[in-house]
Amino acid sequence: MRPSYLPPNALDPRRTALRRMKIGAAALLVAMICGFITSHLMGGQGMWAWVRAFCEAATVGALADWFAVVALFRHPLGLPIPHTAIIPENKERIADNLATFVRDHFLEPETLLEKLKVFDPAGRLGLWLSEPAQARQLSEAARQVAVQVLDLLDESAVRKVIQEFVTTTLQRWDAGRTAGDIFGLLTRDGRHQRLLDQALQRLATYLDSEEVKQRASDLLLKHARKEWPRVVGAVGLVSSTDVMADKLADKLARALVNELHDILAQPDHPVRRDYEAWVSDYIERLGTDPDVAAQVEALKQRIIANPQVQDYVQNLWTEIHAALRRDLAAPESRLCRHLEKALLAMGRKLAQEPTLREAINNHVLSGAQRLTETLRSGVTEHISRTVKNWDERHLVDELELSIGRDLQYIRYNGTLVGGLIGVLLHGIVLLLNP
């Protein structure tokens, strides 16, 4: 476990490296001080004069660079020296400047659009999707995501949503007007007349069958015996009532069939005109007559309230879910293969049609411009506010961990460069005072 007395990032490997660099720089400074004291105690003559010059200048350089590095993050030795603790003292100005820098160099619309134009998103997408392996990989990823989504869905909630959606949609549906539109479509170009022809032909065939004639004969004879028993009995003395009933049924059937043939053969037959007038009137009433609309609406409500319809809607998602789950769980999913083919086709189309690529790129550029303009001020304000809200100690600690190790090299270099400059100056003094 992390010790409670350590800061949150005390185990950060950068902290260990920084501490090691600080110890090395401090040790080098102590060595220079010791060298300076030793050379002074040894008289500072001859070789010791060179050592003293080196160590003296190196000590000054090390202390000056230590002060400069520390002044970036805090007050040296805790003393409120002016122009020290530069980063914490100027946190708000740094936040504003950083936000402005990001806005002007990373979120400049013209710069982003120029890069997007060179990038050619549609062309690259087309080339990528044109590869069968890429299309298969993408479709396979979509299949796996779809399976996970199906498993995560709350089936009871989905059923409820589907039922509410279907019921609400049916409640808003103007069934009467829709029926009128459907009948209007069915009657266009005389389709309803052809429907009447087929019905009449079937009726004629039905009436002309021997079985129907026999049933009609039996009904006629049964009715006559019930209504006029004496007349039938008297007639039966002269001739067979069964034969007479058969002949009458045959004549009635022939008369009806002939009438049907006349209707079929005559476009202007009165029956056709009556039929045409009735259909047209009913279609018009479906859209205008409140009584007819109320009848259709009542029928619609009965259908909606029917328990079987409600059960079907309730179980609709179960069937859809099961079908999708079976297909998506299969390695050779049909949906997955359809998606793969669609992706390949889209990739080839993008690769082959410059106008399509140009249109897509224009849409992307337009969307990117709007997005950039929308986010620009928001991101700038967010960066500025976030940096200003940082704890100063946390900010200083994070920055020091990020760049402090490199800054310690300044102390090393300052020590060594200072020492070399001290040796150089000592040599110049000896040349000028031989």
Buried (B, 14 or more C-beta within 10 A) or exposed (E): EEEEEEEEEEEBEBBEBBEEBBEEBBEBBEBBBEBBEEBBEBEBEEEBBBBBBBBBBBBBBBBBBBBBBBBBBBBBEEEEEEEBBEBBBEBEEBBBEBBEEBBEEEBEBEEBBEEBEEEBBBBEBBBBBBEEEBBBEBBBEBBEEBBEEBEEEEEEEBBEEBBEEBBEEBEEEBBBBBBBBEBBEEBEEEEBBEBBBEEBEEEBEEBBEEEBBBEBBBEBBEEBBEEEEEEBEEBEEEEEBEEBBBEBBBEBBEEBBEBBEEBBEEEEBEBBEEBBEEBBEBBBBBBEBEEBBEEBBEEBEEEBEEEEBBEEBBEBBEEEBEEBBEBBEEEEBEBBEEBBEEBBEBBEBBBEEEEBBEEBBEEBBEEBBEEBEEEBEEBBEEBBEEBBEBEBEEBBBBBBBEEBBEBBEBBBEBBBBBBBBBBEEBEEEEEEEE
